[in-house]
Amino acid sequence: MRKRLVGALVGITAVILLVFGIPLTSFVAKVERERLITAMERDAFILAGHAKETLNTTSGSVLPSLQPYLYEESASKGTRALVTNSIGLVVASNDPTLAVGGDFSNRPEVATALTGVPAVGERSSRTLGQPLVFVAVPVLLGDQVLGVVRLSNPKSLIDKAVRDRIFGITIAGLFTIIAAVVLAIPFALGIARPITRLTRRTERLSEGDFSVRADDSTGPPELRELSRSFNVMAGRLGLMVENQRHFAGAVSHQLRTPLTALRLRLEQAQDALGESAPDVANAIEASRAETDRLQEMVEQLLALARIEGGTAATSTVDAVEIVRSRIDIWEPLANERGVTLTVRAPLHAMCASMDGALEQIVDNYIDNALGVAPENSTIEVVVSRDSAHVVVDVIDQGPGLSEEQFSLAFERFWRGKHTENAPGTGLGLAIVRQLAVASGGTAELLPRREGQSGVMARVTLSGR
């Protein structure tokens, strides 16, 4: 839980940084480039202010007085700077490779600036052997152009400055992710620990421990409220199940004694009559059969009450071994009825089950299948497994069930139309389902493949 929360928080932070960081990076690169060019324009106009008075008074002669400003531009920013006179001849420069008096009037930016219009842009430079970013501004005295100030930088230098700024943003983003991890751990712990405790208590409740209670004194307010609701639910469920179990157990115990007495009296009456009254003897025999059925029903109700109220632990069993042992028990009876029992299973299939639960489930499924299987048919028991589950299917070739009957089959006292007159209580499948649930699994009845009659009785248990 904690790892998932930390991962989620860090993931959200990373997604936010990506979603906003990519357009932000593009925007910052554009702004930084424009800022650098604007700074060059500002410096060019400042130099033009210094150059105006000098060019006006000296008519464009070589002026050492401009050199300190040009050298400062070179030293602090690495920018190449030059000043021309009104006909485009260089009068001052911080580039030692440029000779004073050189003609720059053929440079597009200088030619534009000599017309009185500032020029800003980028072009290829044969001198540098790479693109050049430039700013050229006119030195004006009224409407008169006294000269031009040009500042230039290799485009690679501008690109490097932009990359450095983006790198700074990237580093800030990495620090943000690290900070998110550092902050997410205590935050996740504060949420995950109470949730984990509540989850464990929920698992205990699902196993039948209705005395479990959640800690509603710690954690976020919403989680404390959830814990209080859980405690109320656990208390009510425990009371309801306990009352139901006590009722079923009490009624079953109360019925067992008079039923036993009734059966004994019927036996005595039958012995007393002997062969003198065959009609009465037959009625007494029918009454004994119904008494036996009622007593079996009481016993199964008691068993069901014990399963529902119990919290027996599961153990690891081999489903294949259990299935083969039950086949050996049922095979003689199946042969008497002209039914073939077959088994298809791997060598082993270890699963979790309450003690004796899988045996009872398989017995019940085979007993039901024999009750509806036609003569010369086959009942197939299939055991399969995957990484998480073991499945046992008992497949018959009987008349099958309707959709409504499939939904009612596990209800208590329900009996299908094909078994209404057969011995039984209608509690077998209810006990099967309760045994499967108590073992941490499921029980269900499924139709066979389309076009095939019969029922597939399935129990699914956790693999080990």
N, C-alpha and C positions, 0 to 999 in steps of 0.2 A: 504494500500500500504506500509506504513512504517513498520507495524508489519511483513508483508510478507518479506520485504527486510531484516530486522533484523534477522528474523528466517532463511532466506536463507543463510545469511552470517555466522551466528552461526552454522547452520547445515553443511555448507561446511567445516568450521574450525573443527568441531567435526569429520566429516568423514575423513578429512586429518589426524587428530590425531590418529584415530582408524586404518586407513590403514597403516600409517607409525609407529604408536606407538606400535602395537602388535609385529611386527618383530623387532622393535628397542628395545623393552623391553627384548625380548629373546636374542638379540645380547648383550645388556648391561649386562644381567645376566651372560652370558658366559664369557664375557670379565672381569667382576668383579671377578668371581670365579678364572679365570686364573691369574688375577693380584694379588689376595691374596696368591695363591700358589707360584707365582713367587717371591713375597715378602718374603715368608717363605724360599724359596730356597736361596735368597740373604742373608738373616740373618743367615741361616745355614752355608753358605760358609764363612761369616765374623767370626762367632764363631769358625769355623774350623781353620781359620787363627790364632785366639788367642790361640786355643788349641794345635796347632802344636808344637810351641816352648816348651810349658809346658810339653806335653806328651813326647817329644823327650828328654828332660833333666831329667825328673823324672821317666821315664819308667812306667808311668801309675799310680802313687800313687795318693792319695786323694789330690786335689790341691785347697785350698781356693782361690787362685788367679783367678780362672775361675768363682767363684760364683757371683761377681758383674755383669759380663756380662749376666749371666743366669737370675739373679734377674731383671735386666733391661728389658730383653725380657719378663719376666712375668709381670712386673709392667706396661709397656707401651702398650703391645699388648695382654696380657693374654695367651700367648703361653706357652705350657709345653715344656721344653728343658732339654735334658740330654746329657752327654758325656760319651762314653765308651772307654775302652782301646782296644788294638789290639785283645783281645780274647772275647770282648763283655761284660766285667764287667763294671758296672756303676762307674765312678770316680767323677762325679759332676752332680747335678740336681737342678732345682728350684721347684721341686715337693716334698713337705715334706712327701708324702706317699711312696716315693721311697727311699729305703735304699742304701747307697753307698756300692758297692761290689755286688749288685744284678746282676744276669746273664740275659742279654738281647740278648744273641747270638741266642736264639730260635725265636726271632721276625723276620719275613720275611724281613722287610725293613733293619733291622740292619745286618742280615746275608748277604743280597745283598751288602750293603755298605762296609762290611768287605772284600768283594772281589775286592773293588776298583771302583765299579759302583754306582753312586747316585741312590737312589730309591725315587720315588714320586708316591703317590697314595692314595687309600682309602681302609679301611678294617674294619671289625667288631672288637670291643674291648670288651673282657670280663670284663676288669677292669672298664671301663667307662659304660658298659652296653648299648652302642650305637656306630654307625659308627665313625671311626676315620680318619681324614685327616692328612697325615704325609709327611715329607721330611727328608730323611736320606742321609747324604753326608759323604764320607770317609775323614779322616785327613791324608793327604799324605805327605811323605818325599821322594821325588823321586818316585820310584816304591813301596816303603814300605808303608803299611797301619798302621798308628800309632793308629788309633781308629776311632770312628764314632760320628758325631754330629747329633742328631735327634730332630727335632721340630715337634710338633703335636698339633692339635686342634680338639675338637669335631666337627663333621660335622654340628651339629645344630648351632654352633657359626658362621661357614662360611655361612650357609644358611641365618642366621639372617642379616649378613652384606650385602649379596646380596639383601635381601628383603628391607633393609633400603635404598639401592641405587635406587632400582626400585620405592620405595615409593617417593623418592625425585623427580624422573622423573614424576611420576603421579601428584604430587603437582604442578610441573612446567606446566604440561599439563592443569590442572584445571585453573591455573593462566592465561594460554594462552587463554582459552575459555572466562574467565572473561574479559580479555583485548579485545578480539574480540567483545564481547557484548558492552563494553564501547566505542570502536572505531566504531562499526557498527551503533550505534544510530545516531550520527551526520552525518555519511556517508549516511545512509538511508534517513535521513531527507533532506539532500542536493539533493538527487535524487527524493525522493517520492513527495515532495511538488510541484515542477514544473510539474511532471507527473500527479499528482492529479488535479492541476489547468487546465492542458491541457485536461484531461479526461472530466472535467466538461464542458469545452467549446465545446468539441466534442459532448457531449450530447445535449447541447443547439443548436448546428448546426443541429444535427439529428432531433430536434423538429421543425426546420424551421426558427430559428433565424440566418439569414445570416449576421447580423451586428456584430456577436461575433468575437472577435479577441484574439489571444493568446499572452502572454507576452514573447517576444523574447529577453529580455534584461537580464534575469537571468537563472541560471542553467548551466549544462555542455554544452560545445560547440555543441555536437551532438543534444541535446535537443533544444537549441536555433535555430539551423538550421531546425529542425523539426517544431518548432513553426512558423518560417518564411514561410515554405512551407504550413503549415496549413492556415496561414493568406491569402496567395495567392489563395489557393484553395477555401477558404470561400468567398473571394471577387469575384472570377470568377463564382462560383456557384450562389451566390446571384444575380449577374448581369444577368446571363443566365436565372434563374428562373423568375426574375422580368420582363425581356424582353418578355419571353414566356407568362407570365400572362397578361402583358399589351396588347400583341398582341391578345391573345384569347379574352380578355375582350373587346378590341376596335372593333375587327371584329364582335363579337357577338352583341355589342350595335349598330354597324352600320347596321347590318342585321335586327335587331328587328323592326325598324321603317318601312322600305320598305315592310317587310313581313306583318306587320299589315295592311298597306295600301293596299297591294295586296289582302289580304283576304277580306277586306271590299269591294273592287271593284268587286271581284268575287261574293260576296253575292248580291251586287246591280245588277250585270248582271243576276244572277240567278232569282232574284225577277222580273226583267224587262221582261225576257223571259216567265216566267210562264210555262204554259203547251203547248205553241205554238210550241216549237222546242225541243222535248224530247232528241234527240241525242246530241244537243248542251248543254242542261241542264245536261245530264249525264257527258259530258266532263268537264263542269264547276265544277260539284260535285267532280269528280276525282281530278281536279286541287286544289279544296279547301282542299281535304284530304291530298294531297301532301304538300300543304302550311302549314296545321296544323302540319304535321310530321316535316317539316323543321323548323317551329317555336319551336316545342318541342326540336328539336336538338339544336337550338340556346340557349334555356333556360338551357339545360343540359350542354352545353359548358360553359355557364356563371357560373353554379354551380360548375363545375369541376375546372374552373379557380379560383373561390373563395376558394375552398378546398385546392388546391395546393399552393396558395399564403398565406393562413391563418395560424395562430399559435394558434388556439383555444385550451383552456385548456380542459382536460378530467375531468369527474366526475364519481362517483360511481353509477352504476345502477344495477338493478336486471334483469339479462338476462331472467330468467324464467317468470317474470311478463311481460316483453316486448313481449316475444314470444307468450304467451297466449293471450295478447291483440291483436296482429296481426292476430292470428288464428281466433279470433272472427270476425275480420273485413273481412277476406278473405273467411270464411266458406260458406256464402251464394252463392258467385260466384262459388266456387268449387262444391257445391251441384248442381247448375244449369248445370255444365258440367259433372256431374256424377263422380266426383272425391272426395275421402274421405281424409280429413285432420286430422292427428293424431299428438299428442305431447307426448313425453316421456322425463321427466325432474325431477330433484330433487325438494325439496320444494323451495330452493333459490339458486342462483348462482350469487354472486356479482362480478362485473367486471368494468374495466375502459373503458369509451367510451366518445367520443364527444357528445355534446347535440344533440339528434335526429339521431345520426349516426347508431346505432344498429337497430332502427326502419326502416330506409331506406334500410339497408342491407337485413334484413329479408323480407321486402316487395319485393325487387328486386328478391331475390332468389325464393320466392313463386310465383311471377308473371311469371318468366321464367319457373318454374316447371309446372305451369298450362298450359303454352303454348305448352308443349310437352307431357304432361301426357295423356295416352289413357283413354277412358271411362272405368268406373268401376275399376280404379286403385287407389292406395293410395299414398299420399305424406306424409312422416313422418318427423316431425321436432324433432330433438334430442338435448337436452342440457346436457352437461357433464362438469365436473370440476375436477381439481386436486389441488395440493397445490399451483401451480403457474399460472394456466390458466383456462379460461372458453371457451368451444368450443360449437358452434351452428352449427348443420348439417341440411340441408334441402335435403331430399333424395326422388327422384322421380323414377318412373318405366318407363320412356320414352325410346327412342331409344338409348340414350347415345351419346358419342362423340369418335372420333378416337384420337390417341396419338397426332397427329398434331393439331387437333381442341382443345384439352386440353391446348396445349401450346399457342394457339392464342386467347383463349376465352376472356382474359382480355384486348386485344388490342382495341383501340378506333375504332369504326365504324365496328368492325368485327361482322358478324352475321352467325349463323350456317345454314346449308342447310334446316333444318326443320323450321326455322323461317324467311327465306328470304322474304317470301310473307306476313308475319304477321306484324302488326303495331309495330313500334319501331325505335330506332335510332342507336342501336349498341354501345351506350355509357353507358348503365346501369351497366355492370360489371366493366367498367373502373372507374366509380364513386364509386362502391362498394369497389374496391381495394384501391382507394385513401382515402375513409372514414375509412377503416380498418387501413391503415398505419398511418393516422393522429391520430387515437385512440391508437396507439402503438401496433397494432396487425397485423394479416395477413389474406388474403382471398385467397382461392384456390378452384379449382374444381377437384374432385377425382372420379375415376371409382368405382362402387360398387364391392362387392365381386365377384370372378370369377364365371361365369355362370349366373349372375344376370344383367339384362339390367338397364340402368338408370345412373343418375349422383348424386354424393354426393357433394353439394355445401357447403363449410365450411368457417366459420370465427372464428379465434382464437384471444381472447383478454386476457389481463393480469387480473389475479384474484385479488380480494381485500378481 
